[in-house]
Amino acid sequence: MKLFSKLSLLSVMLVVVIAALAGCGGGNKFLNIATGGTAGTYYPIGGAMAEILNKEIPNMNASAQSTGATVANINMLKEGSVDLAIVQNDITYYAANGIEMFKDKKIENLRGIATLYPETCQIVTLQSSGIKDIASLKGKRVAVGAAGSGAEANARQILEAYGITYDDIDEQFLSFGEAASALKDGNVDAAFLTAGYPTAAVQDIASQNAVRLLGVDAEHADKLIAKYPYYTKVVIPGKTYGDFADEVPAVSVMAMLVCTDKIDDKLGYDITKALFSNLDRIKAAHAVGKFITKEKAMEGMPITMNAGAEKFFKE
């Protein structure tokens, strides 16, 4: 009986040791990656990242999950329900400094892994609507993004540059996918979305309808950038969506990959090395992958970086 008790005690101790080793990196590592809606860009990019990490890092068990995108992702990082997140650099700055939608909710332990690619603020309408510029949105039904989302903040700020507030429009707080359906069904007149182009939600609209992209002209872009310096000017090429041939001036923010200080420097290095050594797989997941490079991965970084990630880029 004593022998049995000793064996049982040894078994318990062995389980404890194995668990401890797992906690120190000897066992599986579980990483949840927060992305965005399935009709956006974050979701396929995050899925490719999870596949890379699972293949390149021993004992890694990474998974990407669909979320409400940037603001939701930052809150999930804060709560600890996710480990990595794809987010906008402007909203991340707001969170780290406790301003805008994070007023009095400053999050001090966010850490940057890398900036990824430009996220273009796209304003879509149907050519049949007759709307040809942002100024003409007054009095219209406009999808401005999901409530409290990064895209919604962009919509509000761009409209502000044109002297338009929500009092001047019938704002609809809809996700990318919902906005696409509403445009096709005639329930909204125009929609704002922020994502790398081409965006699946807009491709879906353009597959069945003649679309028009509304441009942000240089004068208003300069006004916007003067107040919100994280925006940059870009041009959306003609024929990006269907037969709409015009080149369209637009503004962008940057997508980036973030974590918290819970990701130690070694794991941060391993994650960064795995991803940036396999960019071809990310390019295969979405066209915006071509904009992700090691050389530009610290441009537009609005927060302190994970030391391991920073080490990789400086090698």
Secondary structure, DSSP 4 states (H G I P E B T S, - for coil): -HHHHHHHHHHHHHHHHHHHHIIIIIS-EEEEEE---TTSSHHHHHHHHHHHHHHHSTTEEEEEE--S-HHHHHHHHHHTS-SEEEEEHHHHHHHHHT-GGGTT---TTEEEEEEEEEEEEEEEEEGGG---SGGGGTTSEEE--STT-HHHHHHHHHHHHTT--GGGSEEE---HHHHHHHHHHTS-SEEEEEESSSPHHHHHHHTTS-EEEPP--HHHHHHHHHH-TT-EEEEEPTTSSTT----EEEEEEEEEEEEETTS-HHHHHHHHHHHHT-HHHHHHH-GGGGG--STTTTTT--SPBPHHHHHHHH-
